[in-house]
Amino acid sequence: IITANMSRFSDNWLLDKVMFDYVQGGSCACCGFPHLFAPGGLEGLINAMSDLETDSKTHEINAAKASPWPEDMRDQIWGDRLLLRFKMKKEMKVYRAFLEEVVKDDAASKNIVTNNDDETNVAIQDAIPILHHFCTTQLSPHELGQIFQLQRSGLTEILKSKYKITSAYAIVFCAVVEQLSNFNHTGYGVDAPPCCNSGVDDEEELFETVLNYSSRGQGFNLVVAENIIEEDCEEEWKVNQETLGIFLKRMISLAGPTLLARAAKAADDDDNNDDSSNDGAENGDGQTNSSNNKPSFRSDRRVVRLMIARYWADRLIEKYRSMQGQGVDNQSST
């Protein structure tokens, strides 16, 4: 039961909401699910998936056993939580391939001889200024702004249709999305872990700080274009260069090498202390702190933000390839 004195949209609120919705069979269409059975149980699933952005297998198993949820519900949630990351990690190569394509095509258009035939030598960071130039010259500020919008329902549809996850974890996911849309009410700090190289590996943290939510139609959004109205002047849309740069930097990180950034061991220890007010600290990328076994959904929030960044990257990729194709067609017709 969701009590009145519970902090609104906190992790404790989310925990009880998931339990209530599970008993009811799901609070929305995306959360309806069959009760699944995984051979070998949760431990078998965790042991079968070694290439994941998670803590050690032992930590995952212990954290799952400490969960207050019923055993069948707990196993479904943790099983699909890991399965989602497994599927998302396999997709990282798609973003690397696109970024390499951008760098190579740019070099070819300028008749620059490079060693980029060897994929290991492609500096995908070089795609940032190329994509920045594309966004600011080939797209109007208004068109650019239209790319960076995503409704809450779009996220649950991605989970259901793209990743085929409709079990108990879909209920957790829906609740996390709702929490994230009201994140400013939680009083929580940044979910991204402290970076070992400040200012270098801070893509996730910067993206988190500029991510907005509006209930007035835009949903989750980035303010990459602003409507500037100056005195005695007509309104004019301008690109927010800083926000666009932050997203492009985040887009590079989608190519890996890791799905979710991991802090150094010393930073993890400090992070646990800082997170004690977040209804339960996480151990690295796990879900609970072994000292109090109090669930936290910080890792799930990070995955949802990652999914948002990927959705916008996919839209930008589609727009880029479409415009590049038009350019080739125009050249061939002249």
N, C-alpha and C positions, 0 to 999 in steps of 0.2 A: 504494500500500500504506500502511495506517495504521500508523505506527511507534510503538513503545512509549514513546519519549521525547517524543513530540509532546504538547503540552498538550491534555488531554482537552476535547473540545467547542470548541476554538479554531477560528478561521477556517481555519487550515491543515488541521485535522482535517476540517472541513466540505468543503474543497476536494477532499481525497483521497477522502472518502466519496462525494461526487457522482460523481467519475470512476469509482470502482469500481462504483457502482450503475448508472451509465450503460452500462458495458461488459456488466454482467449483465442489462440490459434493465429495470431498476427493481427496488427491494428490496421493494415492496409493491404491492398491487392498483392504487392510485391512480397509480403511477409507470409503468405499462405504457404505451407510446406508439408511434405510428408515426413514422418519420423524415420530417418535413415539409419542403417546399420553399417558400420565400417569393420570389416574383418580385422582382427587383431586389436581392435579398440583404439583408443587415443594413442597409447604408447606405440602401437604398431605403425600408426600413421606418422607420428613424429620420427620414429627411427627409420622410416622408409624415405624420409625427405631430409637429406643432409645438407643440400645446397640452398639454404634459406637465410634471409636476413633476420635471424632470431638469435636468442641466446643459446646456450648449450642445450642439448636434448634433455639433460637432467633437470635443468632449470625450468624448461617448458612443461615437463611432466609434473614437477612439484607445484608450479604455479597453477596448473590446471586442477590438480587435486585439492588445492586450497580454495578453489572457487566455491561460493555458497549456493550455486545453482544445482538442481537435480542432476544426477550422473548422466542421464541420456542427453539432456539439454547441454550440459557442459561439454560432453564429447563432441556433439555436433558443432557447437560454437568454435571450439579450439581446432577441430579438424578442418573446418572450412576457413577459419582464420589463416591457418597455415597454407591451405590449398590455394587461397586467393593470392597470397604472396608468391607462391610457387609459379602460378600462371603468369602473374605480372612480371616476375623476374625473367621469364622466358621471352617476354616482349621487348626487353631492353635493346636487343640487337636491331629492332626495327628503327629505333631513333638514331642509333649509331650509323646505320646504313644511310639514312636520310641526310644526316649532317655531313658524312663523308661525300655524298653525292653533291651537296651544295658547294663544298670546298673544291671538289674536282671540276665541277661545271664552271665555277667562277675562274679557276686557273685556265681552263681550256678556252673560255671566251676571251681571255686576255693574252692567249698564246704563251702562257708561262709554262716552262718545262719544270716539272716537279718529280719527286719520287713517290707520288701518291698512288701509283699502281700497286705499291705494297701497302696494304691496309693498315699495317702496324705503324706506318709513318704518317698517316693522315692526322693532322692536328685539328680535331673537330672544334676546338675553341675559335679557330679562324672563321667558323660559320657565323659567329655573333655579329661582326660588322656587316657581313654580307646580308644576313637576314634583317638586320636593323635598316640597312639601305632599302631593301625590298619593302619593308613595312612603311617606311616614311616617304617613299617615292612612288611606289606602285599602288598603294592603297590610300584612300582618303582617311583622315583621322576618324570620321564617323564609321567608315567601313571597318577600320581597325578595332574600334571600340565594340562593334557588333560581334566580333569574334570571341571576346573575353566575357561571355555571359553563360551561365548554366543554372537551370532551375534545380531545386532539390529533387524533384521527381526524376530528373534526368540521370542522377547518380544511381538511384535504386534500379532504374531500368538498365543501366550499364551492368550492374551486378547480376541482374536476372538474365538478361539476354546475351551479354558478351561472355560472362564468366560462369553462367549456368548455376548460380548459387541461390537456392530458394529455401534453404534449411533454416534452423534456428539462428544461424549467424546473420541471415537477412534481417531479422528483428533487431539484433545488435546494430547492424549497419544503419538501418533506418533511424534508430534512436541516436546514434553517433552523428548522423547528418543533421538531425534536428538540434542536437547540442551544439554542433559546429556553427549552425546558422544563428545561434544565440550565444556564441562564445564570449562576447563582451559582458554578458551577465554572470559568467562563472567566476570571474576574478582570478582565473588561472593565468600563469605566465606563458612564455613561448614554449611550445611543445618540442621543437627541434632541439637536439642535444647540443651542448657547447662544442664549438669547433676547436680542433687542436691547432689549426692554423687560422687565427682570426683574420677575417677579411679575404681569405682564400677559399675556404670550403664552407662558406656561409650561404649557399644558394637556397637551401631549404628554409633557413631562418628568415632570410630577406623576403622570400615569397610569402611566408606565413604572415609577416607584418603588413604586407600590402594587399592581402586577400580581403575582400569585403563581402558583405551580404546585405542585400536589399530585398525587402518583402514587397516592393512596389513594381515588380515585373522583371527586374534584372536577375534576381536570385544571386548566386555567387558571381562575383565580378572583379575585374581589375580596372582601375581608372587609368587606362592608357591613353585616353583622349578626353580633353576637357573643353567645355564650352566657355570661352573667354568673352565676357562682355565688358568692354571698357566704355568710359564716359564719352558720349557723343559718337560712338562707333557701333557698327552693326556687330551682331554676335559672330564669333569665329571659333571653329573647332581647331584645337592644337594638340599635338602629340605630347604626352607626358614622357619625356625622354628617360627619366630615371626609372619609372615603373616599367616601361618597355624593356629597358636594359636588364632589370631584375628578372623579368620573365625569361628573356633570352638566355640569361645565365642559368636559370633553373632548367631551361630546356636542354642545355648541354648536359646537365647532371642526369637527365633521364636516360642517357646512354650508358650509365654505369660508371664505375665497375660494380657499385652496390645499389641495391634497391632503396634502402633507407640508410642514411648516414649514421655511422657509429662513432661515438665520442671515445677518446682515449680513456684508459682505465681510471686515471686520476680524476678526469672530468666526470666520469660516471659516478664516482663516489660523491663528488660535490653535488651532482645533479640529483642524486637520491635525497640529499638533505634539502635541497631547494624545493623538491616536489612533495615534501611531506604535507604541505597544505593543500595539495591537489587531490584530496580524498584518497591518498595512497600513492607512495612513490613507486616508480618502476625501476627495475634492475636492468640498465642498458635499454634493450628493446623489448623487454618482457612486459608483463601486465601487472605484476604484483610485487610488493616488497615483502621478502620472507620474514621480516621482523614483525609485521602486523597482518599479513595475508589479506590486505585490503585491496580489492580490485581497483585498477585504474584503466582508463580507456585512451590514454595518451597515444599509444602506439596505433590504435584504430583511427584516431583523428589524423595522425600523420599519413596513414594509408589513404584516407579519404581525400586529403589535400593533394596527395600524389596523383590520385585518380583525376582530380580537377585539373591539375597541371597537364596531365597527359591528354585529356579531352581537348583543351585549348591548343596544345601542340599539334594534335591530329587535325584540328580545323585550320591551323596555320599551314601545315604541310599540304593539306588539300588545296588551299588557296594558292600557295606558292607553285605547286605543280600545275595547277590549272592556268595560272598566268604565264608560266614558262612555256607551256604547251601552246598558248595563244601566240606567244612571241615567235616560236618556231614556225607556226603556220603562216604568220604574216611575212616572215623572211622567205619562206618557200614560194609564196605567191607573187613576190616582187622580182 
